[in-house]
Amino acid sequence: MAGYTHERPESLGSEHDHWVGTIPEVSVLFVEPRWLLRTAYAVTLAAHTRNANEIAQRLTLASSYELSRRTVLLLSAEANQSTLSNYLLTRPTGSTVITALPLANTNTLTTTVGQGIAWEASPRVLFGQSADAAYVRSLDPALQLESKFVNVGVSVE
């Protein structure tokens, strides 16, 4: 991946930033008859000509356990270390934790855990339950940023 950023504030003149980035990822999948476990590690590297260079890391664990023929338990956990500018550009909007935003070069740690269960009551009725929690913290000592988020849901299909 590569990019070019051009900003032209009238009072400051023109600013140009050329950048190149890569996101290698290693993923391991374990599959057994009644359970599945996926673990992945990714690193994002971005080198800029004008702005600060960035390194971000993400570790993910996701699992699925078949408790019975009609019940499945889902568990997940993720840790993400990144600058805010990199985090906001690489995370899907739906999985981004809502919080007040400090400077874009602030280094953060985000952890997320989740749980869900699905029970098939009949071929046409599926009950579901989910819960997840996220924690965001600044790794920069000069900035005190801490945010927590909890979500609980139920569904009937």
C-alpha positions in Angstrom: 0.0 0.0 0.0 1.2 3.5 -0.7 -0.2 7.0 -0.5 0.2 10.6 -0.9 -1.3 13.4 1.3 -1.5 17.0 0.3 -2.7 19.7 2.7 -2.9 23.3 1.8 -3.9 25.6 4.7 -3.9 29.1 3.3 -1.9 30.6 6.1 0.8 27.9 6.2 1.5 27.2 2.5 1.6 23.8 1.0 2.4 20.6 2.9 3.2 17.3 1.1 3.5 13.8 2.7 4.4 10.7 0.7 4.0 7.4 2.6 4.4 3.7 2.1 2.9 1.0 4.3 2.6 -2.7 4.8 0.4 -4.9 7.0 1.8 -8.4 7.3 -0.3 -10.9 9.3 0.3 -14.4 10.6 -2.7 -16.5 11.4 -3.0 -20.0 12.8 -6.3 -22.0 12.7 -6.9 -25.0 14.9 -10.0 -27.1 13.9 -11.4 -30.0 15.9 -14.8 -31.7 15.4 -16.6 -29.6 18.1 -14.4 -26.5 18.4 -12.4 -24.0 16.4 -9.6 -21.6 17.5 -8.0 -18.8 15.4 -5.1 -16.7 16.6 -3.6 -13.9 14.5 -0.9 -11.3 14.9 -0.5 -8.4 12.5 1.8 -5.4 12.4 1.2 -2.2 10.5 4.2 -0.3 9.3 3.9 3.2 7.7 6.9 5.3 6.7 6.3 9.0 5.9 8.4 11.7 4.3 7.0 14.5 6.4 4.7 13.1 9.2 5.8 10.7 11.9 6.4 7.1 11.0 4.0 4.6 12.6 4.0 1.1 13.9 0.9 -0.7 15.1 0.4 -4.2 16.4 -2.8 -6.4 16.8 -3.2 -9.8 18.5 -6.5 -11.6 18.0 -8.0 -14.8 19.5 -11.4 -16.1 18.4 -13.0 -19.4 19.2 -16.2 -21.3 18.6 -17.3 -24.2 20.8 -20.3 -26.5 19.9 -21.8 -27.2 23.3 -24.5 -29.4 21.9 -26.0 -30.1 18.4 -28.0 -26.9 18.7 -25.9 -24.6 20.9 -22.7 -22.8 20.0 -20.5 -20.6 22.3 -18.4 -17.9 20.7 -15.4 -16.2 22.5 -13.0 -13.6 21.3 -10.3 -11.3 22.6 -8.2 -8.6 20.9 -5.4 -6.3 21.9 -4.3 -3.4 19.6 -1.4 -1.0 20.1 -1.4 1.9 17.7 -1.4 5.6 17.2 -4.9 7.1 16.9 -4.4 8.2 13.3 -3.4 4.6 12.3 -6.1 3.1 14.4 -8.9 5.2 12.9 -7.7 4.4 9.4 -7.4 0.7 9.8 -10.3 -0.3 12.0 -13.9 -0.8 10.6 -16.2 1.9 11.8 -18.5 -0.6 13.6 -15.7 -2.0 15.8 -14.2 1.4 16.7 -14.7 2.4 20.3 -16.4 5.8 20.7 -14.3 8.2 22.8 -13.0 11.8 22.9 -10.1 12.1 20.5 -6.8 13.7 21.5 -3.9 14.3 19.1 -3.7 11.9 16.2 -0.1 10.8 17.1 -1.2 9.7 20.6 -0.1 6.1 21.2 -3.0 3.9 22.6 -3.7 0.4 23.8 -7.1 -1.0 23.1 -8.3 -4.3 24.5 -11.6 -6.0 23.7 -13.2 -9.2 24.9 -16.5 -10.7 23.7 -18.8 -13.6 24.3 -21.9 -14.9 22.5 -24.1 -17.9 22.5 -26.6 -19.1 19.9 -29.3 -21.7 20.6 -31.4 -23.2 17.8 -34.8 -23.8 19.4 -36.2 -25.2 16.2 -35.3 -25.1 12.5 -37.0 -21.7 12.3 -36.2 -20.1 15.7 -32.7 -19.1 16.9 -32.0 -17.4 20.2 -28.8 -15.4 20.7 -27.0 -13.6 23.5 -23.9 -11.5 23.3 -21.7 -9.4 25.6 -18.5 -7.5 24.9 -16.3 -5.0 26.7 -13.6 -2.7 25.5 -10.9 -0.7 27.3 -8.9 2.1 25.7 -5.9 3.7 27.4 -3.2 6.2 26.3 0.4 4.8 26.5 1.7 8.4 26.5 2.5 9.5 30.1 1.7 13.1 29.3 -1.9 12.4 28.2 -4.4 10.8 30.5 -6.9 9.0 28.3 -9.0 6.1 29.6 -12.3 4.8 28.2 -14.4 1.8 29.0 -17.3 0.4 27.0 -19.7 -2.5 27.7 -22.4 -3.9 25.4 -24.9 -6.6 26.0 -27.4 -8.0 23.5 -30.1 -10.6 23.0 -31.7 -11.6 19.7 -34.5 -13.9 18.4 -34.5 -14.9 14.7 
